[in-house]
Amino acid sequence: MTTIVSQIEDVENNIRGCENELDMIDRSLRLKKMSDGERDELVNKQKQLKEEIKEHEKFLGTLRKENRKSMAVSVAILVLFVLGYLLICS
């Protein structure tokens, strides 16, 4: 079972990979001479990567929200234990 933190790291790495590939495509579109077919293929790949990045960012937002919830529950449990300890010891 993977943790939320490791899932966040995986998604961030996927976003970075897509962004790197997108940069390479942008550079190729600007600098290389190519046929219309090749250019269209790169433009389509560029659109796909942008959509993939949007999906990853949406999922990343969901994971971060879930991580905040988990952290809030952990803090609440810790506070309850501290309060219980203080009540027992007083």
C-alpha positions in Angstrom: 0.0 0.0 0.0 1.4 3.3 -1.0 1.2 6.4 1.2 -0.3 9.7 0.2 3.1 11.3 0.3 4.6 8.8 -2.1 1.6 9.2 -4.4 2.1 13.0 -4.3 5.8 12.5 -5.2 4.9 10.1 -8.0 2.4 12.6 -9.5 4.9 15.5 -9.1 7.5 13.4 -11.0 5.0 12.6 -13.7 4.2 16.3 -14.1 7.9 17.2 -14.3 8.4 14.5 -17.0 5.5 15.8 -19.0 6.8 19.4 -18.7 10.2 18.3 -19.8 8.8 16.5 -22.8 6.6 19.6 -23.6 9.7 21.8 -23.5 11.4 19.5 -26.0 8.4 19.6 -28.3 8.2 23.4 -28.0 11.9 23.7 -28.8 11.5 21.3 -31.8 8.6 23.3 -33.1 10.5 26.5 -33.0 13.9 25.4 -34.2 13.5 22.4 -36.5 12.4 22.4 -40.1 9.9 19.7 -40.6 7.0 18.7 -42.8 3.5 19.7 -42.1 2.7 16.1 -41.0 5.5 16.0 -38.5 4.5 19.5 -37.2 0.9 18.4 -36.8 2.0 15.3 -35.0 4.0 17.3 -32.5 1.2 19.8 -32.0 -1.2 17.0 -31.3 1.4 15.5 -28.8 1.7 18.9 -27.2 -2.1 19.1 -26.7 -2.1 15.6 -25.2 0.7 16.5 -22.8 -1.1 19.7 -21.7 -4.2 17.7 -21.0 -2.2 15.1 -19.1 -0.6 17.8 -17.0 -4.0 19.3 -16.2 -5.3 15.8 -15.1 -2.2 15.2 -13.0 -2.5 18.6 -11.3 -6.2 18.0 -10.5 -5.3 14.6 -9.0 -2.4 16.3 -7.1 -4.8 18.8 -5.6 -7.0 15.9 -4.5 -4.1 14.1 -2.9 -2.9 17.2 -1.1 -6.4 17.8 0.3 -6.5 14.2 1.5 -3.0 14.7 3.1 -4.3 17.8 4.9 -7.2 15.8 6.3 -5.0 13.1 7.5 -2.7 15.6 9.2 -5.7 17.2 10.9 -6.9 13.9 12.2 -3.4 13.1 13.5 -3.1 16.4 15.3 -6.5 16.0 16.8 -5.6 12.5 18.1 -2.4 13.9 19.5 -4.2 16.7 21.3 -6.7 14.2 22.8 -3.8 12.1 24.1 -2.1 15.1 25.6 -5.3 16.3 27.2 -6.0 12.8 28.6 -2.4 12.6 30.0 -2.8 16.0 31.6 -6.1 15.0 33.2 -4.8 11.7 34.5 -1.6 13.3 35.9 -3.3 16.2 37.6 
